[in-house]
Amino acid sequence: MRFATFASEKVHMHLQRLSLVNFKNFREASAGFSPKINIITGQNGVGKTNLLDAIHYLCMTKSYFNPVDTQNIRHGEEFMLIEGWFEREGAEEYITCGVKRHQKKQFRRNRKEYQKLSEHIGFLPVVIVTPEDSALIREGSD
């Protein structure tokens, strides 16, 4: 991701690095990203979509696919942590999302916890296009 459009405003951003602990099928994983083009490949079931969902989580404060935060914790574990290092408009941004069973989700920007998650929405614009959405692109709306 290099340019994203949100509400007619061009935002220059780049996800530099992503780290996952106990998120869905990942015990621990990290990945670095190019400011240009990134290609994610792998066999079915290895976590490609979960990796994209983790990025969505950091941008939108929730999973695209599962609205129940605790159901995104790896089976048998008590917590999950998603960390992302972004460059946005020339500034470094460190975003974290932590979820523990039976506790409130913690969402932080540069180590400062948000009082309201809505304060974060739109800061890191992201769009997910699913196979179901592609029909709209190809065929248009009614």
C-alpha beads as a LAMMPS data file, in Angstrom:
LAMMPS data file: protein, C-alpha beads

142 atoms
141 bonds

1 atom types
1 bond types

-500.0 500.0 xlo xhi
-500.0 500.0 ylo yhi
-500.0 500.0 zlo zhi

Masses

1 110.0

Atoms # bond

1 1 1 0.000 0.000 0.000
2 1 1 1.422 3.345 -0.923
3 1 1 -1.526 5.612 -1.580
4 1 1 -4.972 5.241 -0.144
5 1 1 -7.972 7.417 -0.785
6 1 1 -10.340 8.208 2.043
7 1 1 -13.016 10.877 1.925
8 1 1 -11.358 12.549 -1.086
9 1 1 -8.117 12.963 0.845
10 1 1 -4.904 11.306 -0.341
11 1 1 -2.989 9.759 2.546
12 1 1 0.568 8.546 2.023
13 1 1 1.072 5.463 4.143
14 1 1 3.054 2.264 4.165
15 1 1 2.802 -0.771 6.420
16 1 1 6.440 -1.529 7.167
17 1 1 6.129 -4.500 9.494
18 1 1 3.447 -6.681 11.045
19 1 1 3.755 -8.978 14.054
20 1 1 1.147 -11.489 15.233
21 1 1 0.928 -13.505 18.445
22 1 1 -1.911 -16.022 18.913
23 1 1 -3.988 -14.443 16.153
24 1 1 -6.252 -17.019 14.518
25 1 1 -3.988 -19.779 13.142
26 1 1 -0.715 -17.936 13.903
27 1 1 1.164 -18.748 17.108
28 1 1 3.838 -16.186 16.226
29 1 1 4.531 -14.556 12.900
30 1 1 6.055 -11.405 11.523
31 1 1 6.397 -9.952 8.070
32 1 1 8.026 -6.940 6.482
33 1 1 6.453 -5.097 3.582
34 1 1 7.783 -3.141 0.640
35 1 1 6.527 0.390 0.027
36 1 1 5.795 -0.701 -3.532
37 1 1 4.096 -4.020 -4.348
38 1 1 3.664 -6.983 -2.015
39 1 1 2.534 -10.442 -3.066
40 1 1 1.239 -12.932 -0.521
41 1 1 1.251 -16.548 -1.672
42 1 1 0.804 -19.929 -0.038
43 1 1 -1.194 -23.121 0.084
44 1 1 -4.825 -23.108 1.169
45 1 1 -5.281 -22.784 4.917
46 1 1 -1.854 -21.344 5.772
47 1 1 -3.211 -17.928 6.811
48 1 1 -3.023 -15.565 3.826
49 1 1 -6.501 -14.194 4.492
50 1 1 -5.812 -14.065 8.235
51 1 1 -2.735 -11.945 7.531
52 1 1 -4.887 -9.503 5.549
53 1 1 -7.486 -9.552 8.324
54 1 1 -4.790 -8.602 10.850
55 1 1 -3.982 -5.548 8.732
56 1 1 -7.693 -4.708 8.644
57 1 1 -7.801 -5.094 12.446
58 1 1 -5.044 -2.511 12.887
59 1 1 -6.747 -0.067 10.538
60 1 1 -10.387 -0.515 11.551
61 1 1 -10.047 -1.793 15.169
62 1 1 -11.842 -5.045 14.342
63 1 1 -11.764 -8.132 12.192
64 1 1 -13.394 -7.934 8.785
65 1 1 -14.594 -11.530 9.067
66 1 1 -15.426 -12.104 12.749
67 1 1 -16.891 -9.355 14.949
68 1 1 -16.309 -11.312 18.191
69 1 1 -12.778 -10.345 19.253
70 1 1 -12.163 -13.344 21.508
71 1 1 -12.982 -15.733 18.658
72 1 1 -9.899 -14.397 16.860
73 1 1 -7.629 -15.665 19.642
74 1 1 -5.773 -18.827 18.643
75 1 1 -7.509 -21.949 19.958
76 1 1 -6.311 -22.852 23.448
77 1 1 -4.629 -19.492 24.128
78 1 1 -5.689 -16.690 26.479
79 1 1 -4.729 -13.625 24.447
80 1 1 -3.797 -12.287 21.033
81 1 1 -1.592 -9.390 20.007
82 1 1 -1.310 -7.645 16.648
83 1 1 1.415 -5.034 16.141
84 1 1 1.965 -2.868 13.106
85 1 1 4.674 -0.378 12.240
86 1 1 3.466 2.141 9.694
87 1 1 4.899 5.158 7.939
88 1 1 2.132 7.717 7.484
89 1 1 2.773 11.132 5.984
90 1 1 6.478 10.757 6.846
91 1 1 5.871 9.902 10.516
92 1 1 6.382 6.533 12.203
93 1 1 3.221 5.071 13.729
94 1 1 3.157 2.043 16.027
95 1 1 -0.320 0.509 16.314
96 1 1 -1.202 -2.379 18.629
97 1 1 -4.317 -4.370 19.336
98 1 1 -4.419 -6.725 22.291
99 1 1 -7.286 -8.944 23.334
100 1 1 -7.422 -11.101 26.476
101 1 1 -10.289 -13.410 27.231
102 1 1 -12.834 -11.812 29.605
103 1 1 -11.183 -8.383 29.301
104 1 1 -11.708 -5.252 27.251
105 1 1 -9.805 -4.958 23.970
106 1 1 -6.783 -2.647 24.186
107 1 1 -6.008 -0.567 21.131
108 1 1 -3.027 1.787 21.130
109 1 1 -1.327 4.268 18.854
110 1 1 2.300 4.972 19.740
111 1 1 1.761 3.240 23.115
112 1 1 -1.144 5.520 24.074
113 1 1 -4.478 3.748 24.530
114 1 1 -7.489 5.143 22.723
115 1 1 -10.381 6.211 24.922
116 1 1 -12.774 5.549 22.027
117 1 1 -11.985 3.184 19.163
118 1 1 -13.856 5.518 16.812
119 1 1 -10.973 8.008 17.199
120 1 1 -8.807 5.617 15.169
121 1 1 -11.193 4.859 12.299
122 1 1 -9.957 6.549 9.110
123 1 1 -6.462 7.247 10.436
124 1 1 -5.097 4.294 8.431
125 1 1 -7.511 3.874 5.523
126 1 1 -7.959 0.365 4.204
127 1 1 -10.314 -1.368 1.794
128 1 1 -10.953 -5.094 1.567
129 1 1 -12.356 -6.484 -1.655
130 1 1 -13.700 -10.020 -1.337
131 1 1 -14.710 -12.398 -4.130
132 1 1 -18.315 -11.426 -3.403
133 1 1 -17.435 -7.748 -3.908
134 1 1 -15.734 -8.381 -7.228
135 1 1 -19.129 -9.014 -8.850
136 1 1 -20.026 -5.390 -8.090
137 1 1 -16.850 -4.240 -9.773
138 1 1 -17.351 -6.413 -12.859
139 1 1 -21.116 -6.110 -13.230
140 1 1 -21.988 -2.855 -11.458
141 1 1 -24.942 -2.269 -9.182
142 1 1 -28.616 -2.595 -10.102

Bonds

1 1 1 2
2 1 2 3
3 1 3 4
4 1 4 5
5 1 5 6
6 1 6 7
7 1 7 8
8 1 8 9
9 1 9 10
10 1 10 11
11 1 11 12
12 1 12 13
13 1 13 14
14 1 14 15
15 1 15 16
16 1 16 17
17 1 17 18
18 1 18 19
19 1 19 20
20 1 20 21
21 1 21 22
22 1 22 23
23 1 23 24
24 1 24 25
25 1 25 26
26 1 26 27
27 1 27 28
28 1 28 29
29 1 29 30
30 1 30 31
31 1 31 32
32 1 32 33
33 1 33 34
34 1 34 35
35 1 35 36
36 1 36 37
37 1 37 38
38 1 38 39
39 1 39 40
40 1 40 41
41 1 41 42
42 1 42 43
43 1 43 44
44 1 44 45
45 1 45 46
46 1 46 47
47 1 47 48
48 1 48 49
49 1 49 50
50 1 50 51
51 1 51 52
52 1 52 53
53 1 53 54
54 1 54 55
55 1 55 56
56 1 56 57
57 1 57 58
58 1 58 59
59 1 59 60
60 1 60 61
61 1 61 62
62 1 62 63
63 1 63 64
64 1 64 65
65 1 65 66
66 1 66 67
67 1 67 68
68 1 68 69
69 1 69 70
70 1 70 71
71 1 71 72
72 1 72 73
73 1 73 74
74 1 74 75
75 1 75 76
76 1 76 77
77 1 77 78
78 1 78 79
79 1 79 80
80 1 80 81
81 1 81 82
82 1 82 83
83 1 83 84
84 1 84 85
85 1 85 86
86 1 86 87
87 1 87 88
88 1 88 89
89 1 89 90
90 1 90 91
91 1 91 92
92 1 92 93
93 1 93 94
94 1 94 95
95 1 95 96
96 1 96 97
97 1 97 98
98 1 98 99
99 1 99 100
100 1 100 101
101 1 101 102
102 1 102 103
103 1 103 104
104 1 104 105
105 1 105 106
106 1 106 107
107 1 107 108
108 1 108 109
109 1 109 110
110 1 110 111
111 1 111 112
112 1 112 113
113 1 113 114
114 1 114 115
115 1 115 116
116 1 116 117
117 1 117 118
118 1 118 119
119 1 119 120
120 1 120 121
121 1 121 122
122 1 122 123
123 1 123 124
124 1 124 125
125 1 125 126
126 1 126 127
127 1 127 128
128 1 128 129
129 1 129 130
130 1 130 131
131 1 131 132
132 1 132 133
133 1 133 134
134 1 134 135
135 1 135 136
136 1 136 137
137 1 137 138
138 1 138 139
139 1 139 140
140 1 140 141
141 1 141 142
